[in-house]
Amino acid sequence: MIDRALLTGATGFLGRIIHEHQQVRTLRLGRGPQNDIRCDLSLEAPKLPAVHTVIHNAGKAHSVPQTETEAQAFFEVNEQGTRNLLQGLQAHPPRQFIFISTVAVYGLDNGSNISEAAPLLGSSPYAQSKINAEQAVREWCQQRGIPALILRLPLVYGPNPPGNLGDISKMIQAGRYVRIRGNKARKSIVLAEDVAKLIARVDGQSGTYNLTDGVHPRFSDLEDAIAQVHEQYIRLSLPLSLLRLGAYAGDVFKKAGLPFPLYTERLNKMTATLTFDDYAAQKDLEWKPQPVLSKAASILPYS
């Protein structure tokens, strides 16, 4: 029996943590020299050895395309990259395929306790490319009788988080962060460590599951937790009406290709409640996550 796994995206934020928690020898596949198998999945199908489990974590995220070329890059990396990986597995199909997806596939800006049964309404290039990749994985695995486990993740917390959490962390650390006064929005979030631990122990499970910490903390509590990590205090808060004016200015800067910390899309995300139901994962996968807020202060950035 082959006791070996293959992990894509192993050098990224979540991939590093997944790799650290693997209990079997895990081959890393990616473009950089630190990978065991060097390959740009967006351009070619790799030649792969036999492995027991494939963990497909590589993907493009955390950016808003400004041009058609930038939009197409999501499909090249997320969809075509997945199809090329599946093609590379033809000679030695694994016994399990785990795909890291996103709650963005639902295409919702607000809502509470959204389950896996919700329609996939995501219309952004990121969401559409992930929807297409999910379908490609399901079809390929179903044709070969291989269990396909698809994990849809919300905000993921860990050392040096990417995306909006990362930007917020940097601004708080620099003492330049402005809190939204009276913001009661709740967000689903999950610890990267918990996702990695689940992946390390599943064997033969299939299905599509949301993963969250089950608490869905208030955004203001997340801000305080990040501030505690950096031994900072958020001193300034402004009303939403005033911050909307700043966001409009940010929209102008963004269209001009200039950096600006706040724009309308980001502000809307920060002020809207968006939570997901992970009961199915608790029942089927024995998913027992840790509350992010109880762990956040002990998760320090990488030096």
Secondary structure, DSSP 4 states (H G I P E B T S, - for coil): ---EEEEESTTSHHHHHHHHH-SSEEEEEESSTTSSEE--TTT-PPP----SEEEE-----S----SHHHHHHHIIIIIIHHHHHHHHTSSS--SEEEEEEEGGGG--SSEEEE-TTS-----SHHHHHHHHHHHHHHHHHHHHT--EEEEEE-EEESSS--HHHHHHHHHHHTT--EEETT---BB-EEEHHHHHHHHHH--S--EEEE---SS--BHHHHHHHHHHHTT----EEE-HHHHHHHHHHHHHHHHTT---S--HHHHHHHHS-EEE--HHHHHHH---PPPHHHHGGG-PPP-
